[in-house]
Every structure is written in C-alpha cells, then in structure tokens.
Amino acid sequence: MNLTIENILLVGSLLLLISILAGKTSYKFGVPTLLLFLTIGMLAGSDGIGGIHFNNPKITQFIGVVSLNFILFSGGLDTSWKAIKPILWEGIALSTLGVLLTAVSLGVFVWSFTGLTIYESLLLGSIVSSTDAAAVFSILRSKNLALRTNLRPTLELESGSNDPMAYVLTLAFLSLVINQDLGIVSIIPLFLKQMIIGGISGLAFGRVSKVIINRIKLDFEGLYPVLVIALMFITFSATDFMGGNGFLAIYICAVYLGNQELIHKKTILKMYDGLAWLMQIVLFLTLGLLVYPTQIVPIIGIGLLISLFLIFVARPVGVFISLLFFKMKLRRRFYISWVGLRGAAPIVFATYPLLAGIDKANLIFNIVFFISVTSVLIQGTTLSIVAKWLGVALPGEAKKPSPTDLLLAEIPKTEMKEILITPDSFAVDKKIVELGFPKNAIIAMIKRDDSYITPNGSTKIESQDTLIVLAERPEIINDVYNVLKIPLHQ
C-alpha cells in the first residue's frame, strides 16, 4: 500500500488511534508504551500486515528532528532548577564525558570483531552513545518511580542534555568516514563550536523568549502556546544556522523558561505535555514504518552481542569514570548505568549515514534499530525491579510532585487571604507576572468594584483591588505580603 494525499490522513489517524488505545493497556503486561508504538509501525509497514511502503530516510529525519524539538523542549520546561542544581555537575559529566566514553569503548569493541573500519565503528558507537529523552521521560513518569534523593533529577537531566553530545559526535565521525584523509584532531573545532554556540544561544534565546512572551499582548490565550512553538523553532534553526548545536540550545532555553514566571504558563505547559506525547507516537510509528524487519533478522546475532556489550560494559564504563570525582553511593551509580535507555534519538541519528550514502549505512541503521529495541525491552521493563533490588526505590511512597506537577494537577491550596491593594502599593499598575509571586501561592480571584475577575499573568493590578490569595501554608501568606511590600496583617 502506497501512501497518497488521499489516504495519508486516514491511515495516520487510524495508526494514532490504535497506538493510544493499545498504549492504555500496555503497562498491565509490562510492555513499554514506546516499544508498542514502534511495533505498530512495523506491522503497518511493507513487511507487516499493513503493507504500507515507506522508504524515505529524508522525511523520517525531518519528522525525527521536529519531534525531538518538542520532546526536549517539553522535558526542559518540566525540569525544576531547584531539583537539578545540587546535581548539575554530575549531570553535565554524564552528558558529555559519559557519552564520549560510551561511544569510544563501544566503537573499539565493534571494530575489534566486525568488518567495519575504526571510523565506521566509532560512528556506530556515537549514534547509540546517549540515553534517549523520550524513552526515559515517558517510562520514568508513567511508572511513577519514587527514587531516593537526587537520583531521579540526575537521570532526567542526563537524558535531556546528552543528545546534543551524541549528535555532535555523530556528525564528527560521519565526516571522518566520508573524508578518510582527515585526522581525528580535526573534529575538535567542530565539537567546541557546536557546544559553545549552542549553550550561549540557548540561554540568550531563553531570556529573549521570556521578554517576548510576557510583553506581547495577544488577544487570545490559545495563541501563547503557538508563540512558544515559534520561539522554539527559531531557537533551534537560528542556532543551527550559526553552527551551534540546536538540540542543546532548545533544551537550555526550555529549562530557563520553565523556571521563570510566564503569562499563561499553565496553558503552555499543558499543551507541550500533550504535544510531546503526540510527537513520541508519531516518531516511533514513522521509525517503525521505515525499518524492514526482514533486514533485521540477519544481524540479530551481532546486534545482540553489541547491545549486551553496550548495556553491561560500555554504559557502566562511561558512568563510573565520568562520576569518579563525585560522592555517590555505588548502588546509585549502578542504577544510573542501568537507566541507559536507547530509543528514538539513536534511530533518528542513524538516518544521517543513510542520507550521506556511505557504504555500510544500512548495516549501521539496522544494528542501531536492534540496539534501541533491545534496550527498551530489557532495561525499560526492569526499571522498577532493579530499583528495588539495588535499594534506590522508596517503596510505598509516591513521587513528590514538582512545582510543575502541582500546577498541572491544580492541587487546591489550604490557606486563603484577602489582601487590599492601596493606592501607594508597590503592585499598582503592575502585571501579575512581574510581581515575582511565590510559587506555592496563587491569586485565585480579584475583586474589583462590584465584580470578580479571574486573573492571568498579564492582568494588571489596580488600586483598591482586593486579591483573593490561596497558599499551601500560612507562612506562604507572609511571603506574599513581602512580595507586595505590604505590612503584615494590614
């Protein structure tokens, strides 16, 4: 079956519906949802019962890059700076040195017993060197694992920030495969340029995006998420145009924005959460359609050997050496090693050799696909079991919700206070988003004259307004008075 303009929407929507319905029950049987999406795509493909012929790496790469933008940006928005600050350097070490060591050790192993050259082997190692944000975010959050102090933020920070490193290494070793006369030293300038420009651009675009979001006046609340999408793609494409790492830039930009006061932030977060799931489904379905299962069968033996080496040797080597200078219990290091899930990102990166037309591109793609599937199947299904076995889980306790979780869940506050804004008050003529309001308090209503207003971040406070404030604890009300610069218990 060939996809045409007439049937692509029908087929796509049916696959999407099947994926959602199947994913609803998949965890009852311990099957990761993302693997299920991938399987549905394979069943719908040329070698499956659907018979859909799809063999276009260029379109797959485009869908992959767009999807990774949404997935990384959503993960960044949901990252609490307060949570990751204590483990920031550990996360950076894992996402840079850890990725490099994983790529090199796996590459040397592949080179030692296959027909691939050293550069082709290092290219394969680079493609699968990073943990996949889509897989880690979705599996950790859907399983709702309660892990001991700082372990969960470490895992989510690493998975959200190490794709850029793997991307740079993939481009670097691909250039060495294509240009055999170049030395390995030649990739150092590319690496520095990508990471430095990517990091600076991410922070710069984050600051600019905050100003634009809070100062622009749009007539409809629904346009603010659309504005953020535009800013996200501008950040990625402009950084890439300057020679920087676009994936690193959008992740840093999103982390910055997620920890700032933004107009209609609740709407933006909810939309991105839904879009991230949509993009994960679309991405895995597309990758499933692209792969030919009959081509996977001949490489099962070598694929399984490489996958097992990656899980049990290369990944632990990268983790243990990169965390060598940090104080951390051995069992936590082992668990971080185990949560080395490979997913969609490596398969997307594997399309770059295909488009470059190198000799072993198909072999590399099929091996990468097999590694990703076995990683999600072996590691993804055992995260809870291994966490309990290593003693890093908190049995019987729910994960403590982050500020974003609280916002999305709309947990009701327990303290209420009516605060009158006098003419000489600091808050007069200021937008709510400009007040720096405590995160654990909200202005539920504003009484103005004889009417009540439901405010948002762009609502301006006027003289003689009465703010109806809800807070989690009595002491938070005191913080509200301090922010408004009003004497306590006026």
C-alpha positions in Angstrom: 0.0 0.0 0.0 1.4 3.4 -1.0 0.7 6.5 1.0 -1.0 9.1 -1.1 -2.5 12.5 -0.3 -6.0 10.9 -0.4 -5.3 8.3 2.3 -2.4 9.6 4.4 -4.7 11.3 6.9 -7.0 8.3 7.3 -4.1 5.9 7.7 -2.2 8.2 10.0 -5.2 8.9 12.3 -6.0 5.2 12.5 -2.5 4.3 13.5 -2.5 7.1 16.0 -5.8 5.9 17.5 -4.6 2.3 17.6 -1.4 3.4 19.3 -3.2 5.4 22.0 -5.7 2.6 22.7 -3.0 -0.1 22.8 -0.8 2.1 25.0 -3.6 2.4 27.5 -3.3 -1.2 28.5 0.3 -2.0 27.6 1.8 -1.4 31.1 -0.5 -4.0 32.6 1.7 -6.5 30.7 4.9 -4.7 31.5 5.5 -3.6 27.9 6.9 0.0 27.5 4.5 2.1 25.5 7.1 3.4 23.1 8.1 -0.1 22.1 4.4 -0.8 21.4 4.2 2.3 19.1 7.3 1.0 17.2 5.7 -2.4 16.8 2.5 -1.0 15.4 4.6 1.0 12.9 6.4 -2.2 11.8 3.2 -4.2 11.5 1.8 -1.4 9.3 4.9 -1.3 7.1 6.0 -3.2 4.0 6.9 -6.4 5.8 3.9 -6.3 8.0 0.2 -6.9 7.6 -0.5 -3.2 6.6 1.7 -3.3 3.6 2.4 0.4 3.7 5.5 1.1 1.6 7.6 3.8 3.2 11.3 4.1 2.5 12.2 7.7 2.8 15.1 8.5 5.3 14.9 12.2 4.5 11.3 12.6 5.6 12.0 10.3 8.6 14.9 12.5 9.6 12.7 15.7 9.2 10.0 14.1 11.4 12.6 13.0 13.8 14.2 16.4 14.2 10.9 18.1 14.7 9.7 15.5 17.2 13.0 15.7 19.2 12.5 19.5 19.3 9.1 19.1 21.1 10.3 16.2 23.3 13.4 18.0 24.5 11.6 21.3 24.9 8.8 19.7 26.9 11.3 17.9 29.1 13.2 21.2 29.7 10.0 23.1 30.6 9.3 20.4 33.2 12.8 20.5 34.7 13.0 22.2 38.1 16.2 24.2 38.5 15.9 23.8 42.3 15.9 20.0 41.8 18.8 19.8 39.3 21.0 22.5 40.9 22.6 20.1 43.5 23.4 17.5 40.8 24.2 19.9 37.9 27.9 18.9 37.5 27.1 15.2 37.8 24.6 15.6 35.0 27.0 17.6 32.8 29.7 15.0 33.4 27.3 12.2 32.4 26.0 14.0 29.3 29.5 14.9 28.0 32.3 12.7 29.2 30.0 9.8 29.9 28.7 9.9 26.3 32.2 10.2 24.8 33.5 7.2 26.8 30.5 5.1 25.9 30.9 5.9 22.2 34.6 5.2 22.2 34.5 2.0 24.2 31.6 0.6 22.1 33.3 1.7 18.9 36.6 0.0 19.7 34.6 -3.2 20.6 32.7 -3.1 17.3 35.9 -2.5 15.3 37.7 -5.4 17.0 35.4 -8.2 15.6 33.4 -6.8 12.7 34.3 -5.7 9.2 33.7 -2.0 10.0 36.5 0.4 9.9 37.6 2.2 13.1 35.8 5.4 12.0 32.6 3.5 11.0 32.7 1.7 14.3 33.1 5.0 16.2 30.2 6.4 14.2 28.0 3.5 15.3 29.2 4.0 18.9 28.4 7.7 18.7 24.9 7.2 17.4 23.9 5.0 20.3 26.0 6.8 22.9 23.3 8.9 24.5 20.3 7.9 26.6 17.0 8.7 24.9 15.0 11.6 26.4 11.7 10.3 25.0 12.2 6.8 26.5 13.5 7.9 29.9 10.9 10.7 30.4 8.0 8.5 29.4 9.0 5.4 31.2 10.1 7.1 34.5 7.0 9.3 34.6 4.5 6.7 33.6 5.8 4.1 36.1 5.9 7.0 38.7 9.0 5.6 40.3 9.8 7.1 43.7 13.6 7.2 43.8 16.0 8.3 46.6 17.3 11.9 46.9 18.5 13.5 43.6 18.6 10.2 41.7 15.6 11.0 39.5 16.7 14.6 38.7 20.1 13.2 37.7 18.5 10.7 35.3 16.2 13.2 33.7 18.9 15.9 33.4 21.3 13.4 31.7 18.7 12.1 29.3 17.5 15.6 28.4 21.0 17.0 27.9 23.1 14.2 26.4 21.5 14.0 22.9 23.5 17.1 21.8 26.8 15.4 22.6 25.8 12.3 20.7 24.6 14.5 17.8 28.0 16.3 17.6 29.9 13.0 17.8 27.7 11.5 15.1 28.4 14.4 12.7 32.1 14.4 13.5 32.7 10.7 12.9 30.5 10.8 9.8 32.7 13.5 8.4 35.7 11.3 9.1 34.1 8.3 7.4 33.4 10.4 4.3 36.8 12.2 4.3 39.3 9.5 5.2 42.2 11.8 4.8 41.1 13.9 7.8 42.6 13.1 11.3 40.6 12.7 14.4 42.0 16.0 15.7 40.0 17.8 13.0 36.7 17.2 14.8 37.8 19.2 17.9 36.9 22.6 16.4 33.5 21.3 15.3 32.8 20.0 18.8 33.8 23.3 20.5 31.9 25.4 18.1 28.7 23.3 18.4 28.7 23.2 22.2 29.8 26.8 22.9 27.4 28.4 20.4 24.6 26.0 21.4 25.0 26.8 25.1 25.2 30.6 24.7 22.3 30.7 22.2 20.1 28.6 24.4 20.5 31.0 27.3 20.2 34.1 25.1 17.1 32.9 23.3 15.6 31.9 26.6 16.0 35.4 28.0 14.6 37.0 24.8 11.7 34.5 24.7 10.7 35.4 28.3 10.5 39.1 27.4 8.5 38.4 24.2 6.0 36.1 26.0 5.4 38.5 28.9 5.3 41.7 27.0 3.5 40.8 23.8 -0.3 41.4 24.0 -2.2 38.7 22.2 -6.0 38.8 22.1 -6.4 35.0 22.6 -4.9 32.8 25.3 -4.6 30.0 22.9 -2.1 32.0 20.8 0.5 31.9 23.6 1.4 28.2 23.1 1.7 28.9 19.4 4.0 31.8 20.1 6.2 29.5 22.2 6.3 26.9 19.4 7.6 29.6 17.0 10.2 30.7 19.5 11.3 27.1 20.0 11.9 26.5 16.3 13.6 29.9 15.9 16.0 29.0 18.7 16.8 25.6 17.1 17.2 26.8 13.5 19.0 30.1 14.3 21.5 28.2 16.5 22.0 25.6 13.8 22.5 28.4 11.2 25.2 29.9 13.3 27.0 26.5 13.5 25.8 25.7 17.0 24.0 22.7 18.5 20.3 23.3 18.1 19.3 20.5 20.4 21.4 21.8 23.2 20.1 25.3 22.6 16.4 24.4 22.9 16.9 22.3 26.0 18.7 25.1 27.8 16.1 27.6 26.5 13.3 25.4 27.8 14.9 24.9 31.3 15.3 28.6 31.6 11.7 29.3 30.6 10.3 26.5 32.8 11.8 28.2 35.9 10.5 31.7 35.1 7.2 33.5 35.6 5.4 33.4 32.3 2.0 34.6 31.2 -0.4 31.7 30.7 2.3 29.3 31.8 -0.3 26.7 32.8 -1.7 26.6 29.3 1.8 26.4 27.7 2.8 23.5 30.0 -0.3 21.5 29.4 -0.1 22.0 25.6 3.6 20.9 25.5 2.9 17.8 27.6 0.3 16.7 25.1 2.4 17.6 22.1 5.4 15.7 23.5 3.3 12.6 23.7 1.9 13.1 20.2 5.4 13.6 18.8 6.7 10.4 20.6 3.9 8.4 19.0 4.4 9.9 15.5 8.1 9.5 15.7 8.0 5.8 16.8 5.3 5.0 14.2 7.4 6.6 11.5 10.6 4.7 12.5 8.6 1.5 12.6 7.4 2.1 9.1 10.9 2.9 7.8 12.5 -0.3 9.1 12.3 -3.6 7.3 12.1 -6.5 9.8 13.4 -9.0 7.2 16.6 -7.0 7.1 16.9 -7.1 10.9 16.9 -10.9 11.1 20.4 -11.4 9.6 22.0 -9.1 12.1 20.3 -10.4 15.3 23.5 -12.2 16.4 25.9 -9.3 16.0 23.2 -6.9 17.1 22.6 -8.8 20.4 26.3 -9.0 21.1 26.8 -5.3 20.6 23.7 -4.5 22.6 24.7 -6.6 25.6 28.2 -5.0 25.5 26.6 -1.6 25.5 24.3 -2.4 28.4 26.8 -4.3 30.6 30.2 -2.8 29.7 30.2 0.5 27.6 27.5 2.3 29.5 28.8 1.4 33.0 32.4 2.4 31.9 31.0 5.8 30.8 29.0 6.3 34.0 31.6 5.1 36.5 34.5 7.1 35.0 32.5 10.3 34.5 31.3 10.1 38.1 34.7 9.2 39.5 35.2 12.5 41.3 31.7 12.8 42.8 30.5 11.4 46.1 27.8 8.9 45.3 26.9 5.5 46.6 27.9 2.6 44.5 24.3 1.3 44.1 23.2 4.7 42.7 26.0 4.5 40.1 24.8 1.0 39.1 21.2 2.2 38.7 22.3 5.2 36.6 24.2 2.7 34.4 21.0 0.6 34.1 18.8 3.5 33.1 20.8 3.8 29.8 17.7 3.5 27.6 18.2 3.9 23.9 15.1 4.9 21.9 14.1 7.1 19.1 17.0 9.6 19.1 19.7 7.0 18.1 17.4 5.8 15.2 17.0 9.3 14.0 20.7 9.9 14.2 21.2 6.7 12.2 19.4 8.3 9.2 22.4 10.7 8.8 24.7 8.0 7.4 21.8 6.8 5.2 21.4 10.3 3.6 25.2 10.6 3.3 25.3 7.5 1.3 28.2 5.7 3.0 28.8 2.0 2.2 27.7 0.5 5.5 24.8 2.9 6.2 22.1 0.2 6.0 24.0 -2.2 8.3 24.6 0.6 10.8 20.9 1.6 10.7 19.7 -1.9 11.3 22.1 -2.5 14.1 21.1 0.8 15.8 17.4 -0.1 15.4 18.0 -3.5 17.0 20.0 -2.0 19.9 17.2 0.5 20.6 14.6 -2.2 20.7 16.5 -4.5 22.9 17.5 -1.6 25.3 13.9 -0.5 25.8 12.8 -4.2 26.1 15.5 -5.3 28.5 16.1 -2.1 30.6 12.7 -0.4 30.2 10.7 -3.3 31.5 13.0 -3.8 34.6 13.5 -0.2 35.9 11.2 -0.8 38.9 12.7 -4.3 39.7 16.3 -3.1 39.5 15.5 0.0 41.6 14.1 -2.2 44.4 16.9 -4.7 44.1 19.5 -2.0 44.4 17.6 -0.3 47.2 17.3 3.1 45.5 13.5 3.0 45.4 11.2 4.4 48.0 8.6 1.6 48.5 5.1 2.7 49.3 5.8 6.4 48.7 4.6 8.4 45.8 6.9 10.7 43.9 7.0 14.1 45.5 5.4 16.4 42.9 7.4 19.1 41.4 6.1 22.7 41.2 5.1 22.0 37.6 3.2 18.8 38.7 1.4 20.8 41.3 0.5 23.4 38.7 -0.8 20.9 36.2 -2.7 18.9 38.8 -4.2 22.1 40.2 -3.9 20.8 43.8 -6.2 23.0 45.9 -4.5 25.4 48.4 -5.3 25.3 52.1 -4.9 28.9 53.2 -6.9 31.9 51.9 -6.4 35.6 52.4 -8.0 38.7 51.1 -5.4 41.5 50.5 -6.4 45.0 49.7 -4.2 46.9 47.3 -3.9 50.5 48.5 -3.1 53.4 46.1 0.5 53.7 47.3 1.1 49.9 47.0 4.1 48.5 45.0 1.8 46.3 43.0 -0.4 49.1 41.4 -0.2 49.1 37.6 2.0 46.0 37.5 1.2 42.7 35.8 0.9 39.7 38.0 3.8 38.1 36.1 6.0 41.0 37.1 5.4 40.6 40.9 7.6 37.6 41.5 4.7 35.9 43.3 5.7 32.8 45.5 5.3 29.5 43.5 3.2 28.0 46.3 0.6 30.7 46.2 -1.9 31.9 43.5 -4.2 34.8 43.0 -7.4 32.9 42.6 -9.7 36.0 42.1 -9.5 39.7 42.1 -12.4 41.7 43.5 -12.7 45.0 41.5 -15.5 47.3 42.3 -18.6 45.1 42.4 -17.3 42.3 40.2 -14.9 39.4 40.4 -12.1 38.8 37.8 -10.3 35.6 37.1 -6.7 36.8 36.6 -3.9 35.5 34.5 -0.2 36.5 34.2 -1.0 39.6 32.1 -3.7 41.0 34.4 -2.7 44.4 35.8 -3.3 45.1 39.4 -5.2 48.3 40.1 -5.6 50.5 43.2 -8.4 49.3 45.6 -8.3 45.8 44.1 -8.8 43.0 46.6 -6.7 40.0 45.9 -8.0 36.6 47.0 -4.8 34.6 47.6 -4.6 30.9 48.1 -1.5 29.3 49.6 -0.3 25.9 50.7 0.8 27.0 54.2 0.2 30.1 56.5 3.9 31.2 56.2 3.5 31.5 52.4 0.9 34.2 53.0 3.7 36.1 54.8 5.9 35.8 51.7 3.0 37.2 49.6 2.9 40.3 51.9 6.6 40.7 51.5 6.4 40.4 47.7 3.6 43.0 47.6 5.6 45.2 50.0 2.6 45.5 52.3 2.9 45.4 56.1 1.8 42.0 57.5 -1.8 41.8 58.5 -2.8 45.2 57.3 
